[in-house]
Amino acid sequence: MTLHDTRPDARNATTPPLEADGAAVDARARPRRRRRRRTVALLLGAPVLVVVLAWAALELFRPHLYSGTIMQAPAAAPSMDGLVWSDGTAVDLGAFDGDVVLVYFGYTYCPDVCPTTLSQVARAIDQVDDPERVHVMMVSVDPVRDERAALGDYVRAFDPSFRGATGAITDIERVASTYGVFFARGEDTGGGGYTVDHTATLMGIDTEGHLRIVWPAVLDVDALAADLEALL
């Protein structure tokens, strides 16, 4: 009697190859690795994000450091009653409410400081985002020689928007004293000419009409532009 082996032939078994098992395991592990990488990236990026946000907040709320002297208790800018513009109309500082006004005391025959200051102011205003809201006026400290028309032409040579103001010597002296400005006739230059010694600081009236800041005679154009931007 012949006995037959009924067990399946091992060669015909359908056991999956090891390669297939490895691929399946790798496929399941791949999403987990990606999740771990994302988690690590988030953990590493979080401190950087915190630093960036902190820096942005610091820049946003950091007070502006002015290049001039800020009035600790700013008061309303002194009136300029008695003075007139070069076109003869009365000076009214209230007309500039909501804007910034720069006030300078000088004269058209000034050989150096006045033209230097006015040209620097013009360059600074060119850097401001809203230059139409910055007004510049020069009050003459030499009303005898600075006739109204000549005064207007002089200041507009630096910028068409600049305005000149003048008046009787007594009115100019009164206004100048309220702004802390001194002026007096200086040396004779020959041929009837003379210089005028005067305080050469630039003053700023803020958008609320307060005398807010005084800049030194020597200006930094970029710093002045930044100050004007902050005042606006």
C-alpha positions, 0 to 999 in steps of 0.5 A: 500500500502506497502512502501519499503525503497530503501536506502542502508542498512548501514550495507552493506556499503563499507566504508573503516575501520579506520585502513586502512586509518591510515596505508595509511597515515603512509605509505605516511609519512614514506618516509618523516620521513626518508628524515628528518632523513637523512637531520638532520644526514647530518646537524649534520655530516657536522661540524664534516667533516669540522673539520676532513678535517681542521685537515688533511690539518693542518697536511699535511701543518704543517712544520716539527719541527726539533730536531736539529738546521736548517741553515737559509741560507743553503750553499753547504756542504764544500768540503772534498778534500784530504780525502779518504774512508777506501778503499783508494778512494777519498771522493766525496760528489757529489756522494750522490746528491739526498740523505741525508748524516750524517757527524760525526767527531770521532775516533775509540778509543773513549770511550763513545760519538762516539760509543753512537752516531753511535749506535743511528744513526743506530737505527734512520735509521732503522725507516726510510722508505727508509734507503738506501738513508741515508749515514753515514760517520765518519771522523777520528780525530785521523789519527795516530792510525785510520788506514784505514782498522781499521776505516772501520771495526769500523764504519761497526760494527754499520751498514754495510753501514757506511763509515769511512774517513781519510787523512793527519792531515793537510787535516782533520784539514782543513775540520774540520774547514770548518764544525765548528769542533774542535779537539785536543789531550786530556789526556794520558790514560797510555801505550801510549794511549790518548783521543781526545777532539772533537766537538761531534755534528752530521751534516746533508747534504740534498738531494740538497747537502746543509749543512742543520742541526746540531744535538746536541751531545745528540740525541733522536733516534725517533726525529732524525728518524723523521728529516731524514724522513723530509729531504728525 
